[in-house]
Amino acid sequence: MKAKSALQSLRQGIVICDAKGCVVYVNAAYAEFTGIRPEKIRGKRIRDVRVGSLVPKVLRTGEAIEGVYKSDGERSYFASVYPIYEAGEKKGTVSIVTTLEQSRARRRPGGGTLKERVREFYAISAEEAYSLLECIAVISGTQSRLRKTTPTGEALEDEAVAKELEEISCTRRENFNFAKCGIPVGAKIHFIDHPDLVATVLDERFIEFEGRKTSLSRKAQEILQANHPVQGILYWVYEGTVLSDLRAQKERQGLYEVT
């Protein structure tokens, strides 16, 4: 199958599951990263072969989960899981795994801006994206609906407006505030998937880790040994909830006002 052959060449790990959470496709990059042969995982429930998989949650909520940092022993990676819909009905999920090593290898000499580095980290070419969509269409039986299109005037304008709004949103939400999220001074938070890495909240913005005052992002970058800036609230957990999710909850409730 042409689509699956194309997916085999992707540098990202790809896993496609059906509506029951059973694996129907695994590409070579994912098999190499996990050390699990495709025939050993295909047909099995993903939660039985990958403890802590995000797939069950995406199938349950129908909402995508993007850019979650995870650690599996000595291997660290970012995982994104997207629901597959057909005629409004969930048909399964597609998971994309990008390792930290891949992100570092793709960085250009000299660095570049933060925006450029983020784009490079999640980079996937138009051809790769179409191959992924084509494989999903084959599995869901919707090949006839798959079309390549070229964006024109209005679509390009909409994209530009969306990017501008996204940049404005990111700027306004830059500084995380513990107090606005109901997290008191002295509270304990821990690094995601590492409950032994504990920090103490010092004030509205800073934490103390191993006796040193620091920020969420700076400490997360150190722990990850990343050569690029990271968004700290994606990696710290308070009472079982990731800080980015906690802030989103408060915002939806109108309890987190941007000043």
Secondary structure, 3 states (H helix, E strand, C coil): CHHHHHHHCCCCEEEEEECCCEEEEECHHHHHHHCCCHHHHCCCEHHHHCCCCCHHHHHHHCCCEEEEEEEECCEEEEEEEEEEEECCEEEEEEEEEEEHHHHHHCCCCCCCCHHHHHHHHCCCCHHHHHHHHHHHHHHHCCHHHCCCCCCCHHHHHHHHHHHHHHHHHHHHCCCCCCHHHCCCCCCEEEECCEEEEEEEECCCCEEEECCEEEEHHHHHHHHHCCCCCCCHHHCEEECCEEHHHHHHHHHHCCCCCCC
